[in-house]
């Protein structure tokens, strides 16, 4: 078996991968405490943290060298996304890099977008292709890319749309393409929509990776609590009602991580071979993240459900981040369509 074939089966990290993930883990530990997360909830965005993150090259790394980027692989990007989820970082990195990569493929990536000085956003919902739609980073984006019928369109607003409250604490806004001050058709037809589909799949993979990091941190919070809380003279972590659910969360983390990395590898190297993997990673983590975060809150009892508890912050985002892509059930039906089409050939 050659190395290329082996890599289709083995998604363990290289030393370079480990160093990359460790660097971003240290970054968020230093600059994104739970207090930082709470302070940014009103706007859904921490501008200072975003500028620091871009200063590390997190935006540039995601783009090809043809537009001034560093050409990171999608597997590389899942490692950064995982740390964003682990820290609940209030930065629109996933939406921005997916939109920027789409712009690059369409030949429209401006230098300020590549470096993150201008924020790009796009509509990650699978079934919303016309009219007003809810954009996860619509209230802070400098430019927004949407599908409008058979067109891929870039929108700019002189006055940004107003943020709407949401469970994921995201800078969401309703965006009406017809109300944009600037409307530029970037591309049209089947090829343009295929490029947009790639951006959707990349968003799903990176969101799945972020939810994996989020779930792992909720497990850590719950496990640390369980080791220090006693009942009848023993830590509650020794009780099956606590230890078994925590073990199930650990299985979810490993399963979601492997599936996200596998989907990322195929998107980069053999995009037509396993198109169902990206939406599968998203649907799996969209469902499991909410369950795992709920269990982590239950482990802590009354403390876990208090508004001040970190576990609660993780729970609402576990539910809200996935819904930014619309109903996960739509993605599940899309998976079924892909598999049915392949099996009918």
C-alpha positions as CSV (number, residue, x, y, z in Angstrom):
1,X,0.0,0.0,0.0
2,X,1.5,3.3,-1.0
3,X,1.6,6.4,1.3
4,X,-1.2,8.1,-0.6
5,X,-3.5,5.1,-0.3
6,X,-2.6,4.7,3.4
7,X,-3.6,8.3,4.1
8,X,-7.1,7.6,3.0
9,X,-7.4,5.2,6.0
10,X,-5.1,6.8,8.6
11,X,-6.0,10.2,10.1
12,X,-3.5,10.3,12.9
13,X,-1.7,13.6,13.3
14,X,1.9,14.3,12.2
15,X,4.3,16.2,14.4
16,X,3.6,19.3,12.3
17,X,-0.1,18.9,12.9
18,X,0.4,18.5,16.6
19,X,2.5,21.6,16.8
20,X,-0.1,23.6,14.8
21,X,-2.9,22.5,17.1
22,X,-0.8,23.1,20.3
23,X,0.0,26.7,19.1
24,X,-3.7,27.6,18.7
25,X,-4.6,25.8,21.9
26,X,-2.1,27.9,23.8
27,X,-3.3,31.1,21.9
28,X,-6.9,30.6,23.0
29,X,-6.0,29.6,26.6
30,X,-4.1,32.9,26.8
31,X,-6.5,35.2,25.1
32,X,-10.0,33.7,25.3
33,X,-11.1,33.0,28.9
34,X,-14.7,32.3,29.7
35,X,-14.9,35.9,30.9
36,X,-13.8,37.0,27.4
37,X,-16.5,34.8,25.9
38,X,-19.2,36.2,28.2
39,X,-18.1,39.8,27.6
40,X,-18.6,39.4,23.8
41,X,-22.1,37.9,24.0
42,X,-24.0,41.1,23.2
43,X,-22.4,41.6,19.8
44,X,-21.3,38.0,19.2
45,X,-17.8,39.2,18.2
46,X,-14.6,40.2,19.9
47,X,-12.7,42.5,17.5
48,X,-9.5,42.4,19.5
49,X,-9.4,38.7,19.6
50,X,-10.1,38.5,15.9
51,X,-7.2,40.9,15.2
52,X,-4.9,38.8,17.4
53,X,-6.0,35.6,15.6
54,X,-5.4,37.1,12.2
55,X,-2.1,38.3,13.4
56,X,-1.2,34.6,14.0
57,X,-2.0,34.0,10.3
58,X,-5.2,32.1,11.0
59,X,-7.0,33.8,8.1
60,X,-4.1,33.8,5.7
61,X,-3.2,30.1,6.3
62,X,-6.6,29.0,4.9
63,X,-6.2,30.6,1.5
64,X,-4.1,29.3,-1.5
65,X,-0.8,30.8,-2.3
66,X,-2.2,32.1,-5.6
67,X,-4.0,34.9,-3.6
68,X,-1.3,35.5,-1.0
69,X,-2.3,32.7,1.4
70,X,-0.3,29.9,3.0
71,X,-2.1,27.0,1.4
72,X,-3.0,25.0,4.5
73,X,-4.9,21.8,4.0
74,X,-8.5,21.4,5.1
75,X,-7.2,18.9,7.7
76,X,-5.0,21.6,9.1
77,X,-8.0,23.9,9.3
78,X,-10.0,21.3,11.3
79,X,-7.3,21.6,14.0
80,X,-7.8,25.3,14.4
81,X,-11.6,24.9,14.3
82,X,-11.4,22.3,17.1
83,X,-9.6,24.9,19.3
84,X,-12.2,27.6,18.5
85,X,-14.9,25.2,19.7
86,X,-12.9,24.2,22.8
87,X,-12.6,27.9,23.8
88,X,-16.0,29.1,22.5
89,X,-14.1,31.8,20.8
90,X,-16.4,34.7,19.7
91,X,-14.7,35.1,16.3
92,X,-16.3,34.2,12.9
93,X,-13.2,32.3,11.6
94,X,-15.1,29.4,10.1
95,X,-17.6,31.5,8.2
96,X,-14.8,33.9,7.1
97,X,-12.4,31.3,5.8
98,X,-15.1,29.3,4.0
99,X,-16.3,32.5,2.3
100,X,-12.8,33.6,1.5
101,X,-11.9,30.3,0.0
102,X,-15.0,30.5,-2.2
103,X,-14.0,34.0,-3.3
104,X,-10.5,32.7,-4.1
105,X,-11.9,29.9,-6.3
106,X,-14.1,32.4,-8.1
107,X,-11.1,34.8,-8.6
108,X,-12.5,37.5,-6.4
109,X,-10.5,37.3,-3.1
110,X,-9.3,40.8,-2.2
111,X,-6.1,41.2,-0.1
112,X,-7.9,42.6,2.9
113,X,-10.2,39.5,2.9
114,X,-7.2,37.2,2.7
115,X,-5.6,38.8,5.8
116,X,-8.9,39.2,7.7
117,X,-8.9,43.0,7.7
118,X,-12.3,42.7,6.0
119,X,-14.7,40.1,7.1
120,X,-16.4,37.9,4.6
121,X,-19.6,35.9,5.3
122,X,-21.8,33.5,3.4
123,X,-25.1,31.6,3.7
124,X,-24.4,28.1,5.0
125,X,-28.0,26.8,4.7
126,X,-28.4,24.0,2.3
127,X,-31.9,24.7,1.1
128,X,-32.2,28.5,1.2
129,X,-31.3,29.8,-2.3
130,X,-33.4,32.9,-2.7
131,X,-34.9,35.8,-0.8
132,X,-34.1,37.0,2.7
133,X,-32.1,34.7,4.8
134,X,-30.4,34.5,8.2
135,X,-26.7,34.8,7.9
136,X,-24.6,33.7,11.0
137,X,-22.1,36.6,10.7
138,X,-24.4,39.0,8.9
139,X,-24.2,41.8,11.4
140,X,-20.4,42.2,11.3
141,X,-19.4,41.2,7.7
142,X,-18.0,43.7,5.3
143,X,-19.1,41.5,2.4
144,X,-21.6,38.6,2.2
145,X,-21.7,35.9,-0.5
146,X,-25.0,34.2,-1.2
147,X,-26.8,32.1,-3.8
148,X,-29.5,33.9,-5.6
149,X,-31.1,31.4,-8.0
150,X,-28.3,30.2,-10.3
151,X,-26.1,33.1,-9.4
152,X,-23.4,33.5,-6.7
153,X,-23.6,37.1,-5.6
154,X,-21.5,39.4,-3.5
155,X,-23.4,41.8,-1.3
156,X,-22.2,44.9,0.5
157,X,-24.3,47.2,2.8
158,X,-23.5,50.8,3.7
159,X,-25.3,50.1,7.0
160,X,-24.8,46.6,8.3
161,X,-27.9,44.6,9.1
162,X,-29.0,44.5,12.7
163,X,-28.0,41.6,14.9
164,X,-30.8,39.3,16.0
165,X,-30.7,37.4,19.3
166,X,-29.9,33.7,19.0
167,X,-29.1,30.8,21.2
168,X,-25.6,30.3,19.7
169,X,-24.6,33.9,20.7
170,X,-23.6,34.5,17.1
171,X,-23.6,37.9,15.2
172,X,-26.6,36.8,13.2
173,X,-28.6,39.1,11.0
174,X,-31.4,38.8,8.5
175,X,-30.0,39.7,5.1
176,X,-32.1,40.7,2.0
177,X,-30.0,40.6,-1.2
178,X,-32.5,43.0,-2.8
179,X,-31.7,45.6,-0.1
180,X,-27.9,45.6,-0.6
181,X,-26.2,48.8,-1.6
182,X,-23.8,46.9,-3.8
183,X,-24.7,43.7,-5.6
184,X,-22.2,42.0,-7.8
185,X,-22.7,38.7,-9.6
186,X,-19.5,36.7,-9.1
187,X,-20.5,33.7,-11.2
188,X,-23.5,31.9,-12.6
189,X,-24.6,28.4,-13.6
190,X,-23.8,24.9,-12.6
191,X,-20.1,25.4,-12.0
192,X,-20.7,28.4,-9.8
193,X,-23.2,26.5,-7.7
194,X,-20.8,23.6,-7.5
195,X,-18.2,25.9,-6.0
196,X,-20.7,27.2,-3.5
197,X,-21.5,23.6,-2.6
198,X,-17.8,23.1,-1.8
199,X,-18.0,26.0,0.5
200,X,-21.0,24.5,2.2
201,X,-19.2,21.2,2.7
202,X,-16.1,23.0,4.1
203,X,-18.3,24.9,6.5
204,X,-20.0,21.6,7.7
205,X,-16.6,19.9,8.2
206,X,-15.1,22.8,10.2
207,X,-18.3,23.3,12.2
208,X,-18.2,19.5,13.0
209,X,-14.6,20.0,14.2
210,X,-15.5,23.0,16.3
211,X,-18.3,21.0,17.9
212,X,-15.9,18.2,18.6
213,X,-13.6,20.6,20.5
214,X,-16.6,22.0,22.3
215,X,-17.8,18.6,23.4
216,X,-14.4,17.5,24.6
217,X,-14.1,20.6,26.8
218,X,-17.6,20.0,28.3
219,X,-16.5,16.5,29.1
220,X,-13.4,17.8,30.8
221,X,-15.4,20.3,32.9
222,X,-17.8,17.6,33.9
223,X,-15.1,15.0,34.7
224,X,-13.1,17.5,36.8
225,X,-16.3,18.2,38.8
226,X,-17.1,14.5,39.2
227,X,-13.6,13.8,40.6
228,X,-14.0,16.4,43.3
229,X,-17.7,15.9,44.3
230,X,-18.3,13.1,46.9
231,X,-21.3,11.1,47.9
232,X,-21.3,8.4,50.6
233,X,-17.6,8.9,50.9
234,X,-16.7,8.2,47.3
235,X,-16.2,10.5,44.3
236,X,-19.3,10.6,42.1
237,X,-17.0,9.8,39.1
238,X,-16.9,6.2,40.4
239,X,-20.6,5.8,40.0
240,X,-21.8,4.1,36.8
241,X,-24.5,6.7,36.3
242,X,-21.7,9.3,35.9
243,X,-18.7,7.4,34.6
244,X,-20.6,5.6,31.8
245,X,-22.1,8.8,30.2
246,X,-18.7,10.4,30.4
247,X,-17.2,7.5,28.6
248,X,-19.9,7.8,26.0
249,X,-19.0,11.4,25.5
250,X,-15.3,10.4,25.0
251,X,-16.4,8.0,22.3
252,X,-18.4,10.8,20.6
253,X,-15.4,13.0,20.7
254,X,-13.2,10.5,19.0
255,X,-15.8,9.5,16.5
256,X,-16.6,13.1,15.5
257,X,-12.9,13.9,15.3
258,X,-12.1,11.0,13.0
259,X,-15.1,11.6,10.8
260,X,-14.3,15.4,10.4
261,X,-10.7,14.7,9.5
262,X,-11.7,11.9,7.1
263,X,-14.2,14.2,5.4
264,X,-11.6,17.0,5.2
265,X,-9.1,14.7,3.6
266,X,-11.5,13.5,0.9
267,X,-12.7,17.1,0.2
268,X,-9.1,18.1,-0.4
269,X,-7.9,15.1,-2.3
270,X,-10.9,13.1,-3.8
271,X,-13.9,15.4,-3.6
272,X,-16.1,13.3,-5.8
273,X,-15.3,10.0,-4.1
274,X,-17.1,10.4,-0.8
275,X,-19.3,13.6,-1.0
276,X,-21.5,12.3,1.9
277,X,-18.7,12.5,4.5
278,X,-18.9,16.3,5.0
279,X,-22.6,16.5,5.7
280,X,-22.4,13.3,7.7
281,X,-19.8,14.8,10.0
282,X,-22.0,17.8,10.5
283,X,-25.2,15.9,11.2
284,X,-23.4,13.5,13.6
285,X,-21.9,16.3,15.7
286,X,-25.0,18.5,15.5
287,X,-27.0,15.7,17.2
288,X,-24.4,14.4,19.5
289,X,-23.0,17.8,20.7
290,X,-26.3,18.8,22.2
291,X,-26.7,15.4,24.0
292,X,-23.2,15.5,25.3
293,X,-23.4,19.1,26.6
294,X,-26.7,18.3,28.2
295,X,-25.2,15.4,30.1
296,X,-22.2,17.5,31.2
297,X,-24.6,20.0,32.7
298,X,-26.6,17.2,34.4
299,X,-23.4,15.8,36.0
300,X,-23.0,19.1,37.8
301,X,-26.6,19.2,38.9
302,X,-27.9,22.6,40.1
303,X,-24.5,24.2,39.5
304,X,-24.4,23.1,35.9
305,X,-27.7,24.8,35.0
306,X,-26.9,28.1,36.6
307,X,-26.4,31.0,34.2
308,X,-22.9,31.6,35.5
309,X,-21.6,28.1,35.0
310,X,-19.3,27.5,32.1
311,X,-21.2,24.3,31.2
312,X,-24.2,26.4,30.4
313,X,-22.3,28.5,28.0
314,X,-21.1,25.4,26.2
315,X,-24.6,23.9,26.2
316,X,-26.3,26.8,24.4
317,X,-23.6,27.0,21.8
318,X,-23.7,23.2,21.3
319,X,-27.3,23.7,20.2
320,X,-27.0,27.0,18.5
321,X,-23.9,26.7,16.3
322,X,-25.3,23.7,14.4
323,X,-28.5,25.5,13.7
324,X,-26.6,28.3,12.0
325,X,-26.6,26.0,9.1
326,X,-30.3,25.5,9.1
327,X,-32.2,22.3,10.0
328,X,-29.6,19.5,10.3
329,X,-32.4,17.2,9.0
330,X,-32.1,18.9,5.6
331,X,-28.4,17.9,5.5
332,X,-29.5,14.4,6.5
333,X,-31.8,14.2,3.6
334,X,-29.0,15.4,1.3
335,X,-26.8,12.6,2.6
336,X,-29.5,10.1,1.7
337,X,-29.8,11.6,-1.8
338,X,-26.1,11.3,-2.3
339,X,-25.9,7.7,-1.2
340,X,-29.0,6.7,-3.2
341,X,-27.6,8.2,-6.3
342,X,-24.3,6.4,-5.9
343,X,-26.0,3.1,-5.2
344,X,-28.3,3.4,-8.2
345,X,-25.3,3.6,-10.7
